[in-house]
């Protein structure tokens, strides 16, 4: 009898856990330009719980999207400035940088201080950004364009390459940077051979697929914690990114947010928003 009772109790606990895992939190970010809906990732539990706690307490409400850059990202949620907390007391969150969670368009990531003062890459305790970025051509995506540019510029200084140098100067004067990039990429195999260097960047198939289709900001990968995704309303972030700006990329007219949280069955989130959970 004791065995049966224990088994019943165990199955009940398993059932509760299973039911709980079948629900998730739907995030709603309301702005004057429209609403965005998002989910947060279980793989980043500290960031997920922190965001939910701040939203449930209403602490995000009346904060602004205070830094916006078209084709890059919109950043907001500066709770601690709103609450007049001294900057040296702002809480941070340990980094939860998960391989495979990349900065594709629509992802939500945590802002943070730079590596010079924050080598552990700890996240801000409140500020987040929504990735916009751009779509990349594969050859540009998988090439270290900075190193390519530096190498090409050195190469055209050689006396045997004066024609390339003249072409470079003409394109630069016309600000025809796309054409200039293509010419440098054409010379990439020659440059690698001539200088015995590698101009490729290591990227996973997932990164290549994402950044050549939906787009994003690949140079931020593995540097910031990605902890959620906008599943509806990314066009709202795009509108916000186009606001007229003043200093520090801050919109001249404030774009305030209100953030709410609702726990829903995952099946309902999938049905209404098309978001597919990994099984």
Secondary structure as the mmCIF struct_conf table of DSSP 4:
data_model
#
loop_
_struct_conf.conf_type_id
_struct_conf.id
_struct_conf.beg_label_comp_id
_struct_conf.beg_label_asym_id
_struct_conf.beg_label_seq_id
_struct_conf.end_label_comp_id
_struct_conf.end_label_asym_id
_struct_conf.end_label_seq_id
HELX_RH_AL_P HELX_RH_AL_P1 UNK A 2 UNK A 21
TURN_TY1_P TURN_TY1_P1 UNK A 22 UNK A 22
STRN STRN1 UNK A 23 UNK A 31
TURN_TY1_P TURN_TY1_P2 UNK A 32 UNK A 33
STRN STRN2 UNK A 34 UNK A 40
HELX_RH_3T_P HELX_RH_3T_P1 UNK A 42 UNK A 44
HELX_RH_AL_P HELX_RH_AL_P2 UNK A 45 UNK A 56
TURN_TY1_P TURN_TY1_P3 UNK A 57 UNK A 58
BEND BEND1 UNK A 60 UNK A 60
TURN_TY1_P TURN_TY1_P4 UNK A 61 UNK A 62
STRN STRN3 UNK A 63 UNK A 69
TURN_TY1_P TURN_TY1_P5 UNK A 70 UNK A 72
STRN STRN4 UNK A 73 UNK A 76
HELX_RH_AL_P HELX_RH_AL_P3 UNK A 79 UNK A 82
TURN_TY1_P TURN_TY1_P6 UNK A 83 UNK A 84
HELX_RH_3T_P HELX_RH_3T_P2 UNK A 87 UNK A 89
STRN STRN5 UNK A 92 UNK A 93
TURN_TY1_P TURN_TY1_P7 UNK A 99 UNK A 100
STRN STRN6 UNK A 104 UNK A 104
TURN_TY1_P TURN_TY1_P8 UNK A 105 UNK A 106
STRN STRN7 UNK A 107 UNK A 110
TURN_TY1_P TURN_TY1_P9 UNK A 115 UNK A 117
TURN_TY1_P TURN_TY1_P10 UNK A 119 UNK A 120
HELX_LH_PP_P HELX_LH_PP_P1 UNK A 122 UNK A 122
STRN STRN8 UNK A 123 UNK A 124
BEND BEND2 UNK A 125 UNK A 126
STRN STRN9 UNK A 128 UNK A 131
STRN STRN10 UNK A 134 UNK A 134
HELX_RH_AL_P HELX_RH_AL_P4 UNK A 138 UNK A 141
TURN_TY1_P TURN_TY1_P11 UNK A 142 UNK A 142
STRN STRN11 UNK A 143 UNK A 143
HELX_RH_AL_P HELX_RH_AL_P5 UNK A 145 UNK A 155
TURN_TY1_P TURN_TY1_P12 UNK A 156 UNK A 157
BEND BEND3 UNK A 158 UNK A 158
HELX_RH_3T_P HELX_RH_3T_P3 UNK A 159 UNK A 161
HELX_RH_AL_P HELX_RH_AL_P6 UNK A 162 UNK A 173
TURN_TY1_P TURN_TY1_P13 UNK A 174 UNK A 175
HELX_RH_AL_P HELX_RH_AL_P7 UNK A 177 UNK A 186
TURN_TY1_P TURN_TY1_P14 UNK A 187 UNK A 187
HELX_RH_AL_P HELX_RH_AL_P8 UNK A 188 UNK A 195
TURN_TY1_P TURN_TY1_P15 UNK A 196 UNK A 196
STRN STRN12 UNK A 200 UNK A 200
HELX_LH_PP_P HELX_LH_PP_P2 UNK A 201 UNK A 202
HELX_RH_AL_P HELX_RH_AL_P9 UNK A 205 UNK A 211
TURN_TY1_P TURN_TY1_P16 UNK A 212 UNK A 214
STRN STRN13 UNK A 216 UNK A 216
HELX_RH_3T_P HELX_RH_3T_P4 UNK A 218 UNK A 220
TURN_TY1_P TURN_TY1_P17 UNK A 221 UNK A 223
BEND BEND4 UNK A 224 UNK A 224
STRN STRN14 UNK A 226 UNK A 232
HELX_RH_AL_P HELX_RH_AL_P10 UNK A 234 UNK A 241
TURN_TY1_P TURN_TY1_P18 UNK A 242 UNK A 242
BEND BEND5 UNK A 243 UNK A 243
STRN STRN15 UNK A 245 UNK A 245
HELX_RH_3T_P HELX_RH_3T_P5 UNK A 247 UNK A 249
STRN STRN16 UNK A 251 UNK A 251
BEND BEND6 UNK A 252 UNK A 253
STRN STRN17 UNK A 256 UNK A 265
HELX_RH_AL_P HELX_RH_AL_P11 UNK A 266 UNK A 273
HELX_LH_PP_P HELX_LH_PP_P3 UNK A 275 UNK A 278
#
